[in-house]
């Protein structure tokens, strides 16, 4: 029976066991063998970290290797290769079930690497407590997502506190930021209130105006249910429209979501959380606070073919 993708500490002992023959092994081969050891499905093997930079399993194998290397249990004889050390062989004997951070802390080289280091900016080294099961990359991404979630909640609160005209302007600005609507002047004219029920505005899909998108914006606290969506679809049908976007500061019921399935037209529903996420993604109503660069080794630079 397949088991979930293991955390990086759970990978440590199986990784050492795979290289216990004392020969150099490539990281690619170890990744493949570890995926087999943990019976990962093809979908789990392809699962990527939130940033999309690499697969989750490859990221965790990489960090397991890093920590084992810092503790002196394995060495890196060549690029993208690892080889077990005498300390690594001893660790396999001492730890028949599991090797983790608590075990690695007995080694001075690892303690030096893992101990908190204060910089001028008062930053700390990655969390290496025994309870930590996430890699430093995952900790950064988790913190980033938490910050964005908090920012999204603040954005929604601000949108709900404003009047409808303000909300409509935000919708227009978002469409423009996403590449729709042509110029700001065209978008402003296109989204003036119309006499059609269920439509708050019309905006160009592109700068040439090859197609149009009908908009409905609801600054609501309550859930949007199916009757509202059916009304919007009916209006689109009467206008012979092919595309519509319904945006709300609240959320949609299951029935509302089902209403837009299997239509001859394309209707997109954007709830409050998605709206806030799009605003953050396109830097609308937000401004960067800090910028951090997370770097990794440039394998091409160290290629023997250079």
C-alpha positions in Angstrom: 0.0 0.0 0.0 1.5 3.4 -1.0 2.4 5.7 1.8 2.5 9.5 1.7 5.6 11.4 0.5 8.0 11.1 3.5 9.5 14.1 5.2 13.2 14.6 4.8 14.1 13.1 8.2 12.4 9.9 7.3 14.5 9.7 4.1 17.8 9.9 5.9 18.3 6.3 7.0 16.9 4.7 3.8 19.3 7.0 1.8 22.3 5.8 3.9 21.2 2.2 3.5 21.2 2.6 -0.3 24.8 3.7 -0.3 26.1 1.3 2.4 28.1 -0.6 -0.3 30.7 2.2 0.0 30.5 3.1 -3.7 29.6 6.5 -5.2 26.0 6.8 -6.1 24.3 9.6 -8.2 21.5 11.7 -6.7 19.3 10.8 -9.6 19.6 7.1 -9.0 19.0 7.6 -5.3 15.9 9.6 -6.0 14.6 6.9 -8.2 15.4 4.1 -5.7 13.9 6.1 -2.8 10.7 6.6 -4.7 10.5 2.9 -5.1 11.4 2.2 -1.5 8.5 4.5 -0.3 6.2 3.1 -2.9 5.3 6.5 -4.3 2.7 6.7 -7.1 3.5 8.5 -10.4 1.4 11.4 -9.2 3.3 11.7 -5.9 6.6 11.5 -7.7 5.5 14.4 -10.0 4.1 16.5 -7.1 5.9 19.8 -7.0 6.7 22.3 -4.2 4.4 25.3 -3.9 6.9 27.4 -5.9 7.0 24.9 -8.6 10.7 25.0 -8.7 11.2 21.2 -8.3 9.4 18.1 -7.2 8.7 17.7 -3.5 10.5 14.3 -3.3 13.6 15.6 -5.0 13.7 18.6 -2.7 13.4 16.4 0.4 16.1 14.0 -0.9 18.4 16.9 -1.5 18.0 18.2 2.0 18.4 14.8 3.6 21.7 14.5 1.7 22.7 18.0 2.9 22.1 17.3 6.5 23.8 13.9 6.4 26.8 15.5 4.7 27.0 18.2 7.3 27.0 15.5 10.0 29.8 13.7 8.2 27.8 10.6 7.5 28.3 10.9 3.8 30.6 12.7 1.5 30.3 14.2 -2.0 33.1 12.8 -4.1 31.9 14.5 -7.3 29.2 16.7 -8.6 25.7 15.1 -8.0 27.2 12.1 -6.3 27.4 10.8 -2.7 29.4 8.2 -0.8 28.9 6.8 2.7 31.6 7.4 5.3 32.7 5.3 8.3 30.5 7.5 10.5 27.6 6.7 8.2 28.2 3.0 8.4 28.4 3.3 12.2 25.1 5.2 12.2 23.4 2.4 10.3 24.4 0.0 13.1 23.4 2.3 15.9 20.1 3.3 14.4 18.4 0.2 12.9 15.0 2.1 12.6 15.5 5.8 12.1 18.2 8.5 11.7 17.0 12.1 12.3 18.0 15.5 13.5 18.1 14.4 17.1 20.8 11.8 16.2 22.8 14.2 14.0 23.2 16.7 16.7 25.8 14.6 18.4 28.2 15.6 15.6 30.0 18.9 16.1 30.1 19.7 12.4 26.3 19.4 12.3 25.8 21.4 15.4 28.0 24.2 14.0 25.9 24.1 10.8 22.5 24.0 12.6 23.1 26.4 15.4 21.3 29.8 15.0 23.5 32.4 13.5 22.7 36.1 14.0 23.5 38.4 11.1 23.4 42.2 11.0 19.7 41.9 10.0 19.2 39.6 13.0 18.1 36.7 10.9 18.3 33.1 12.0 19.4 29.8 10.5 16.8 27.3 9.3 14.8 25.5 11.9 16.6 22.2 12.7 14.8 21.2 15.8 14.0 17.5 16.2 10.3 18.3 15.7 10.9 20.0 12.3 9.7 17.7 9.5 9.7 20.3 6.7 12.8 21.4 4.7 14.0 25.0 4.9 12.6 25.5 1.4 9.2 24.3 2.6 9.4 26.5 5.7 10.0 29.6 3.5 7.1 28.7 1.2 4.8 28.0 4.1 5.6 31.4 5.6 5.1 33.1 2.3 1.7 31.5 1.9 0.7 32.5 5.5 1.7 36.1 4.8 -0.3 36.1 1.5 -3.3 34.6 3.3 -3.2 37.4 5.9 -2.8 40.0 3.2 -5.7 38.5 1.2 -7.9 38.7 4.3 -6.9 42.4 4.7 -7.6 43.1 1.1 -11.1 41.6 1.3 -11.9 43.6 4.5 -10.9 46.8 2.7 -12.9 45.9 -0.4 -16.0 45.2 1.6 -15.6 48.5 3.5 -15.6 50.5 0.3 -18.7 51.5 -1.8 -19.8 49.7 -4.9 -18.2 52.3 -7.3 -14.8 51.7 -5.6 -15.3 47.9 -6.0 -16.3 48.3 -9.7 -13.1 50.3 -10.3 -11.0 47.6 -8.6 -12.6 45.0 -10.9 -11.8 47.1 -14.0 -8.2 47.7 -12.7 -7.8 43.9 -12.1 -9.0 43.1 -15.6 -6.5 45.6 -17.1 -3.7 44.2 -14.9 -4.5 40.7 -16.3 -4.2 42.0 -19.9 -7.9 42.5 -20.7 -9.8 45.7 -21.7 -7.4 47.4 -24.0 -6.6 50.9 -22.7 -7.6 52.3 -19.3 -9.9 54.8 -21.2 -11.6 52.1 -23.2 -12.1 50.0 -20.1 -13.6 52.9 -18.1 -16.1 53.5 -20.9 -16.9 49.8 -21.4 -17.8 49.2 -17.8 -20.3 52.0 -17.3 -23.5 50.8 -15.8 -25.9 49.2 -18.3 -29.6 48.8 -18.3 -29.3 45.0 -18.6 -30.3 43.0 -15.6 -27.4 41.0 -14.2 -24.7 42.9 -16.0 -22.6 45.6 -14.5 -20.3 46.2 -17.4 -18.8 45.1 -20.7 -15.0 45.0 -21.3 -12.9 44.1 -24.3 -11.1 40.8 -24.2 -8.1 42.3 -25.9 -6.8 45.6 -27.3 -8.3 45.0 -30.7 -11.7 44.3 -29.3 -12.0 40.9 -31.1 -14.4 39.7 -28.4 -16.1 41.1 -25.3 -16.5 39.9 -21.7 -19.6 40.7 -19.7 -19.0 41.5 -16.1 -21.1 41.1 -12.9 -19.6 42.4 -9.7 -21.2 41.7 -6.3 -19.8 43.3 -3.1 -21.6 40.9 -0.8 -21.1 39.4 2.6 -23.6 36.6 2.0 -23.0 33.5 -0.2 -23.9 33.8 -3.9 -26.4 31.1 -4.7 -27.6 29.5 -8.0 -30.5 31.9 -8.7 -28.0 34.8 -9.1 -25.9 32.8 -11.5 -28.9 31.6 -13.5 -30.0 35.2 -13.8 -26.5 36.2 -15.1 -26.5 33.3 -17.6 -29.9 34.3 -18.8 -28.8 37.8 -19.4 -25.7 36.6 -21.3 -28.0 34.3 -23.4 -30.2 37.2 -24.4 -27.2 39.3 -25.3 -25.9 36.4 -27.3 -22.7 36.7 -25.3 -20.1 34.0 -25.3 -18.1 35.0 -22.2 -18.9 36.3 -18.8 -17.1 36.8 -15.4 -19.0 36.9 -12.1 -16.9 38.4 -9.3 -17.8 38.6 -5.7 -16.2 39.5 -2.3 -18.0 36.5 -0.7 -18.2 32.9 -2.0 -20.3 30.7 -4.2 -22.6 27.8 -3.1 -22.2 24.4 -4.7 -25.3 25.0 -6.8 -23.9 28.2 -8.1 -20.7 26.5 -9.2 -22.6 23.7 -10.8 -24.7 26.2 -12.8 -21.8 27.2 -15.0 -21.0 23.6 -16.1 -21.8 22.3 -19.6 -22.8 25.6 -21.0 -22.5 26.8 -24.6 -20.7 29.9 -23.3 -17.8 30.3 -20.9 -18.7 31.7 -17.5 -16.0 32.2 -14.9 -16.8 32.6 -11.2 -14.2 34.5 -9.0 -14.9 34.4 -5.3 -13.4 36.7 -2.6 -10.3 34.5 -1.9 -9.5 34.2 -5.6 -10.1 37.9 -6.1 -7.6 38.7 -3.3 -5.1 36.2 -4.7 -5.3 37.8 -8.2 -4.8 41.2 -6.8 -1.7 40.1 -4.9 -0.4 38.2 -8.0 -0.8 41.3 -10.2 0.3 43.8 -7.6 -3.0 45.6 -7.5 -3.6 47.5 -4.2 -0.5 46.0 -2.7 3.1 47.0 -2.7 6.3 44.9 -2.1 7.6 45.1 1.5 10.7 43.0 1.3 12.5 41.0 -1.4 14.5 37.9 -0.7 16.5 35.9 -3.2 16.8 32.1 -2.5 19.7 30.8 -4.5 20.8 27.3 -5.4 24.0 25.8 -6.9 24.5 26.4 -10.6 25.3 22.9 -11.9 26.2 24.1 -15.4 28.9 26.4 -14.0 30.6 23.4 -12.4 30.2 21.1 -15.4 33.3 19.3 -16.4 32.5 20.2 -20.0 33.2 24.0 -19.4 
